[in-house]
Amino acid sequence: MLKAALERDTQNRPFEKSIKQFGEIVMAEPALLAKLEEPRDADSFIAMYCKLAAERDIHFSPSDMRIAVQEQKQGSNWVIPKPVLNIVREIF
C-alpha cells in the first residue's frame, strides 16, 4: 500500500523528485548550503533555490517549491533536506 501511494505521488507530483534530487546535491556541496543562507525573505530564497537547481539542469517551478516547503513545514512529504528546512524556518 505504501509503495502504491509513493508511485501515485511520483506520477501526480513529478516536481518532488526534482526537488529531492537537488536537495541531495545541496547536501553533497557545502558551498551551496552556505549560499542558500544568503536570502533574507521567502521569495528570494525560493528564487535562488530554483536558479541553483536550474544551473544543474534540475527544474521545478517556484510554486512547486512553495508547495514542498509548506507541506514539509507541516510535517509531511519530506523532499527537502533538514539543513535546508532549518534555513526555511528562519526565513518563512
Chimera marker file (.cmm) of the C-alpha trace (Angstrom):
<marker_set name="trace">
<marker id="1" x="0.000" y="0.000" z="0.000" r="1" g="1" b="0" radius="0.5"/>
<marker id="2" x="2.817" y="2.422" z="0.859" r="1" g="1" b="0" radius="0.5"/>
<marker id="3" x="4.574" y="1.552" z="-2.404" r="1" g="1" b="0" radius="0.5"/>
<marker id="4" x="1.367" y="2.252" z="-4.358" r="1" g="1" b="0" radius="0.5"/>
<marker id="5" x="0.981" y="5.631" z="-2.653" r="1" g="1" b="0" radius="0.5"/>
<marker id="6" x="4.596" y="6.512" z="-3.444" r="1" g="1" b="0" radius="0.5"/>
<marker id="7" x="4.128" y="5.580" z="-7.105" r="1" g="1" b="0" radius="0.5"/>
<marker id="8" x="0.917" y="7.625" z="-7.274" r="1" g="1" b="0" radius="0.5"/>
<marker id="9" x="2.606" y="10.677" z="-5.769" r="1" g="1" b="0" radius="0.5"/>
<marker id="10" x="5.577" y="10.342" z="-8.122" r="1" g="1" b="0" radius="0.5"/>
<marker id="11" x="3.221" y="10.337" z="-11.094" r="1" g="1" b="0" radius="0.5"/>
<marker id="12" x="0.983" y="13.137" z="-9.827" r="1" g="1" b="0" radius="0.5"/>
<marker id="13" x="3.765" y="15.311" z="-8.403" r="1" g="1" b="0" radius="0.5"/>
<marker id="14" x="6.892" y="14.799" z="-10.506" r="1" g="1" b="0" radius="0.5"/>
<marker id="15" x="8.399" y="18.023" z="-9.148" r="1" g="1" b="0" radius="0.5"/>
<marker id="16" x="9.038" y="16.286" z="-5.816" r="1" g="1" b="0" radius="0.5"/>
<marker id="17" x="11.607" y="14.022" z="-7.444" r="1" g="1" b="0" radius="0.5"/>
<marker id="18" x="13.444" y="17.044" z="-8.877" r="1" g="1" b="0" radius="0.5"/>
<marker id="19" x="13.380" y="18.949" z="-5.595" r="1" g="1" b="0" radius="0.5"/>
<marker id="20" x="14.654" y="15.886" z="-3.759" r="1" g="1" b="0" radius="0.5"/>
<marker id="21" x="17.386" y="15.361" z="-6.370" r="1" g="1" b="0" radius="0.5"/>
<marker id="22" x="18.623" y="18.925" z="-5.936" r="1" g="1" b="0" radius="0.5"/>
<marker id="23" x="18.468" y="18.547" z="-2.159" r="1" g="1" b="0" radius="0.5"/>
<marker id="24" x="20.883" y="15.631" z="-2.401" r="1" g="1" b="0" radius="0.5"/>
<marker id="25" x="23.287" y="17.828" z="-4.379" r="1" g="1" b="0" radius="0.5"/>
<marker id="26" x="22.991" y="20.589" z="-1.789" r="1" g="1" b="0" radius="0.5"/>
<marker id="27" x="23.903" y="18.142" z="0.944" r="1" g="1" b="0" radius="0.5"/>
<marker id="28" x="26.958" y="16.996" z="-1.004" r="1" g="1" b="0" radius="0.5"/>
<marker id="29" x="28.168" y="20.567" z="-1.690" r="1" g="1" b="0" radius="0.5"/>
<marker id="30" x="28.528" y="22.669" z="1.498" r="1" g="1" b="0" radius="0.5"/>
<marker id="31" x="29.083" y="25.827" z="-0.589" r="1" g="1" b="0" radius="0.5"/>
<marker id="32" x="25.541" y="25.504" z="-1.951" r="1" g="1" b="0" radius="0.5"/>
<marker id="33" x="24.099" y="25.210" z="1.533" r="1" g="1" b="0" radius="0.5"/>
<marker id="34" x="26.018" y="28.328" z="2.571" r="1" g="1" b="0" radius="0.5"/>
<marker id="35" x="24.717" y="30.182" z="-0.497" r="1" g="1" b="0" radius="0.5"/>
<marker id="36" x="21.156" y="29.294" z="0.477" r="1" g="1" b="0" radius="0.5"/>
<marker id="37" x="21.657" y="31.092" z="3.785" r="1" g="1" b="0" radius="0.5"/>
<marker id="38" x="22.074" y="34.439" z="1.971" r="1" g="1" b="0" radius="0.5"/>
<marker id="39" x="18.439" y="35.298" z="1.086" r="1" g="1" b="0" radius="0.5"/>
<marker id="40" x="16.523" y="37.158" z="3.766" r="1" g="1" b="0" radius="0.5"/>
<marker id="41" x="12.967" y="36.578" z="2.550" r="1" g="1" b="0" radius="0.5"/>
<marker id="42" x="10.906" y="33.679" z="1.241" r="1" g="1" b="0" radius="0.5"/>
<marker id="43" x="10.649" y="34.885" z="-2.352" r="1" g="1" b="0" radius="0.5"/>
<marker id="44" x="14.403" y="35.403" z="-2.656" r="1" g="1" b="0" radius="0.5"/>
<marker id="45" x="15.118" y="32.004" z="-1.110" r="1" g="1" b="0" radius="0.5"/>
<marker id="46" x="12.762" y="30.199" z="-3.477" r="1" g="1" b="0" radius="0.5"/>
<marker id="47" x="14.120" y="32.089" z="-6.487" r="1" g="1" b="0" radius="0.5"/>
<marker id="48" x="17.683" y="31.200" z="-5.524" r="1" g="1" b="0" radius="0.5"/>
<marker id="49" x="16.826" y="27.544" z="-4.855" r="1" g="1" b="0" radius="0.5"/>
<marker id="50" x="15.169" y="27.227" z="-8.283" r="1" g="1" b="0" radius="0.5"/>
<marker id="51" x="18.028" y="29.090" z="-10.003" r="1" g="1" b="0" radius="0.5"/>
<marker id="52" x="20.753" y="26.973" z="-8.419" r="1" g="1" b="0" radius="0.5"/>
<marker id="53" x="18.856" y="23.817" z="-9.352" r="1" g="1" b="0" radius="0.5"/>
<marker id="54" x="18.364" y="25.021" z="-12.936" r="1" g="1" b="0" radius="0.5"/>
<marker id="55" x="22.105" y="25.674" z="-13.210" r="1" g="1" b="0" radius="0.5"/>
<marker id="56" x="22.468" y="21.934" z="-12.619" r="1" g="1" b="0" radius="0.5"/>
<marker id="57" x="19.766" y="21.088" z="-15.159" r="1" g="1" b="0" radius="0.5"/>
<marker id="58" x="17.182" y="20.277" z="-12.482" r="1" g="1" b="0" radius="0.5"/>
<marker id="59" x="13.919" y="22.105" z="-12.990" r="1" g="1" b="0" radius="0.5"/>
<marker id="60" x="10.887" y="22.855" z="-10.860" r="1" g="1" b="0" radius="0.5"/>
<marker id="61" x="8.805" y="25.990" z="-10.527" r="1" g="1" b="0" radius="0.5"/>
<marker id="62" x="8.709" y="28.426" z="-7.629" r="1" g="1" b="0" radius="0.5"/>
<marker id="63" x="5.119" y="27.341" z="-6.965" r="1" g="1" b="0" radius="0.5"/>
<marker id="64" x="6.258" y="23.691" z="-6.808" r="1" g="1" b="0" radius="0.5"/>
<marker id="65" x="8.908" y="24.687" z="-4.284" r="1" g="1" b="0" radius="0.5"/>
<marker id="66" x="6.344" y="26.598" z="-2.205" r="1" g="1" b="0" radius="0.5"/>
<marker id="67" x="4.136" y="23.507" z="-2.086" r="1" g="1" b="0" radius="0.5"/>
<marker id="68" x="7.049" y="21.357" z="-0.914" r="1" g="1" b="0" radius="0.5"/>
<marker id="69" x="8.088" y="23.908" z="1.723" r="1" g="1" b="0" radius="0.5"/>
<marker id="70" x="4.571" y="24.353" z="3.108" r="1" g="1" b="0" radius="0.5"/>
<marker id="71" x="3.880" y="20.624" z="3.267" r="1" g="1" b="0" radius="0.5"/>
<marker id="72" x="7.203" y="19.857" z="4.849" r="1" g="1" b="0" radius="0.5"/>
<marker id="73" x="6.780" y="22.610" z="7.438" r="1" g="1" b="0" radius="0.5"/>
<marker id="74" x="3.559" y="20.824" z="8.383" r="1" g="1" b="0" radius="0.5"/>
<marker id="75" x="5.415" y="17.543" z="8.788" r="1" g="1" b="0" radius="0.5"/>
<marker id="76" x="4.655" y="15.724" z="5.560" r="1" g="1" b="0" radius="0.5"/>
<marker id="77" x="6.306" y="14.944" z="2.215" r="1" g="1" b="0" radius="0.5"/>
<marker id="78" x="9.956" y="15.008" z="3.228" r="1" g="1" b="0" radius="0.5"/>
<marker id="79" x="11.596" y="16.114" z="-0.016" r="1" g="1" b="0" radius="0.5"/>
<marker id="80" x="13.771" y="18.951" z="1.307" r="1" g="1" b="0" radius="0.5"/>
<marker id="81" x="16.859" y="18.062" z="3.402" r="1" g="1" b="0" radius="0.5"/>
<marker id="82" x="16.646" y="19.007" z="7.082" r="1" g="1" b="0" radius="0.5"/>
<marker id="83" x="19.510" y="21.562" z="6.950" r="1" g="1" b="0" radius="0.5"/>
<marker id="84" x="17.665" y="23.365" z="4.139" r="1" g="1" b="0" radius="0.5"/>
<marker id="85" x="14.427" y="23.173" z="6.108" r="1" g="1" b="0" radius="0.5"/>
<marker id="86" x="16.220" y="24.815" z="9.047" r="1" g="1" b="0" radius="0.5"/>
<marker id="87" x="17.072" y="27.743" z="6.762" r="1" g="1" b="0" radius="0.5"/>
<marker id="88" x="13.465" y="27.833" z="5.565" r="1" g="1" b="0" radius="0.5"/>
<marker id="89" x="12.194" y="28.017" z="9.146" r="1" g="1" b="0" radius="0.5"/>
<marker id="90" x="14.290" y="31.097" z="9.772" r="1" g="1" b="0" radius="0.5"/>
<marker id="91" x="13.138" y="32.869" z="6.626" r="1" g="1" b="0" radius="0.5"/>
<marker id="92" x="9.455" y="31.934" z="6.272" r="1" g="1" b="0" radius="0.5"/>
<link id1="1" id2="2" r="1" g="1" b="0" radius="0.2"/>
<link id1="2" id2="3" r="1" g="1" b="0" radius="0.2"/>
<link id1="3" id2="4" r="1" g="1" b="0" radius="0.2"/>
<link id1="4" id2="5" r="1" g="1" b="0" radius="0.2"/>
<link id1="5" id2="6" r="1" g="1" b="0" radius="0.2"/>
<link id1="6" id2="7" r="1" g="1" b="0" radius="0.2"/>
<link id1="7" id2="8" r="1" g="1" b="0" radius="0.2"/>
<link id1="8" id2="9" r="1" g="1" b="0" radius="0.2"/>
<link id1="9" id2="10" r="1" g="1" b="0" radius="0.2"/>
<link id1="10" id2="11" r="1" g="1" b="0" radius="0.2"/>
<link id1="11" id2="12" r="1" g="1" b="0" radius="0.2"/>
<link id1="12" id2="13" r="1" g="1" b="0" radius="0.2"/>
<link id1="13" id2="14" r="1" g="1" b="0" radius="0.2"/>
<link id1="14" id2="15" r="1" g="1" b="0" radius="0.2"/>
<link id1="15" id2="16" r="1" g="1" b="0" radius="0.2"/>
<link id1="16" id2="17" r="1" g="1" b="0" radius="0.2"/>
<link id1="17" id2="18" r="1" g="1" b="0" radius="0.2"/>
<link id1="18" id2="19" r="1" g="1" b="0" radius="0.2"/>
<link id1="19" id2="20" r="1" g="1" b="0" radius="0.2"/>
<link id1="20" id2="21" r="1" g="1" b="0" radius="0.2"/>
<link id1="21" id2="22" r="1" g="1" b="0" radius="0.2"/>
<link id1="22" id2="23" r="1" g="1" b="0" radius="0.2"/>
<link id1="23" id2="24" r="1" g="1" b="0" radius="0.2"/>
<link id1="24" id2="25" r="1" g="1" b="0" radius="0.2"/>
<link id1="25" id2="26" r="1" g="1" b="0" radius="0.2"/>
<link id1="26" id2="27" r="1" g="1" b="0" radius="0.2"/>
<link id1="27" id2="28" r="1" g="1" b="0" radius="0.2"/>
<link id1="28" id2="29" r="1" g="1" b="0" radius="0.2"/>
<link id1="29" id2="30" r="1" g="1" b="0" radius="0.2"/>
<link id1="30" id2="31" r="1" g="1" b="0" radius="0.2"/>
<link id1="31" id2="32" r="1" g="1" b="0" radius="0.2"/>
<link id1="32" id2="33" r="1" g="1" b="0" radius="0.2"/>
<link id1="33" id2="34" r="1" g="1" b="0" radius="0.2"/>
<link id1="34" id2="35" r="1" g="1" b="0" radius="0.2"/>
<link id1="35" id2="36" r="1" g="1" b="0" radius="0.2"/>
<link id1="36" id2="37" r="1" g="1" b="0" radius="0.2"/>
<link id1="37" id2="38" r="1" g="1" b="0" radius="0.2"/>
<link id1="38" id2="39" r="1" g="1" b="0" radius="0.2"/>
<link id1="39" id2="40" r="1" g="1" b="0" radius="0.2"/>
<link id1="40" id2="41" r="1" g="1" b="0" radius="0.2"/>
<link id1="41" id2="42" r="1" g="1" b="0" radius="0.2"/>
<link id1="42" id2="43" r="1" g="1" b="0" radius="0.2"/>
<link id1="43" id2="44" r="1" g="1" b="0" radius="0.2"/>
<link id1="44" id2="45" r="1" g="1" b="0" radius="0.2"/>
<link id1="45" id2="46" r="1" g="1" b="0" radius="0.2"/>
<link id1="46" id2="47" r="1" g="1" b="0" radius="0.2"/>
<link id1="47" id2="48" r="1" g="1" b="0" radius="0.2"/>
<link id1="48" id2="49" r="1" g="1" b="0" radius="0.2"/>
<link id1="49" id2="50" r="1" g="1" b="0" radius="0.2"/>
<link id1="50" id2="51" r="1" g="1" b="0" radius="0.2"/>
<link id1="51" id2="52" r="1" g="1" b="0" radius="0.2"/>
<link id1="52" id2="53" r="1" g="1" b="0" radius="0.2"/>
<link id1="53" id2="54" r="1" g="1" b="0" radius="0.2"/>
<link id1="54" id2="55" r="1" g="1" b="0" radius="0.2"/>
<link id1="55" id2="56" r="1" g="1" b="0" radius="0.2"/>
<link id1="56" id2="57" r="1" g="1" b="0" radius="0.2"/>
<link id1="57" id2="58" r="1" g="1" b="0" radius="0.2"/>
<link id1="58" id2="59" r="1" g="1" b="0" radius="0.2"/>
<link id1="59" id2="60" r="1" g="1" b="0" radius="0.2"/>
<link id1="60" id2="61" r="1" g="1" b="0" radius="0.2"/>
<link id1="61" id2="62" r="1" g="1" b="0" radius="0.2"/>
<link id1="62" id2="63" r="1" g="1" b="0" radius="0.2"/>
<link id1="63" id2="64" r="1" g="1" b="0" radius="0.2"/>
<link id1="64" id2="65" r="1" g="1" b="0" radius="0.2"/>
<link id1="65" id2="66" r="1" g="1" b="0" radius="0.2"/>
<link id1="66" id2="67" r="1" g="1" b="0" radius="0.2"/>
<link id1="67" id2="68" r="1" g="1" b="0" radius="0.2"/>
<link id1="68" id2="69" r="1" g="1" b="0" radius="0.2"/>
<link id1="69" id2="70" r="1" g="1" b="0" radius="0.2"/>
<link id1="70" id2="71" r="1" g="1" b="0" radius="0.2"/>
<link id1="71" id2="72" r="1" g="1" b="0" radius="0.2"/>
<link id1="72" id2="73" r="1" g="1" b="0" radius="0.2"/>
<link id1="73" id2="74" r="1" g="1" b="0" radius="0.2"/>
<link id1="74" id2="75" r="1" g="1" b="0" radius="0.2"/>
<link id1="75" id2="76" r="1" g="1" b="0" radius="0.2"/>
<link id1="76" id2="77" r="1" g="1" b="0" radius="0.2"/>
<link id1="77" id2="78" r="1" g="1" b="0" radius="0.2"/>
<link id1="78" id2="79" r="1" g="1" b="0" radius="0.2"/>
<link id1="79" id2="80" r="1" g="1" b="0" radius="0.2"/>
<link id1="80" id2="81" r="1" g="1" b="0" radius="0.2"/>
<link id1="81" id2="82" r="1" g="1" b="0" radius="0.2"/>
<link id1="82" id2="83" r="1" g="1" b="0" radius="0.2"/>
<link id1="83" id2="84" r="1" g="1" b="0" radius="0.2"/>
<link id1="84" id2="85" r="1" g="1" b="0" radius="0.2"/>
<link id1="85" id2="86" r="1" g="1" b="0" radius="0.2"/>
<link id1="86" id2="87" r="1" g="1" b="0" radius="0.2"/>
<link id1="87" id2="88" r="1" g="1" b="0" radius="0.2"/>
<link id1="88" id2="89" r="1" g="1" b="0" radius="0.2"/>
<link id1="89" id2="90" r="1" g="1" b="0" radius="0.2"/>
<link id1="90" id2="91" r="1" g="1" b="0" radius="0.2"/>
<link id1="91" id2="92" r="1" g="1" b="0" radius="0.2"/>
</marker_set>
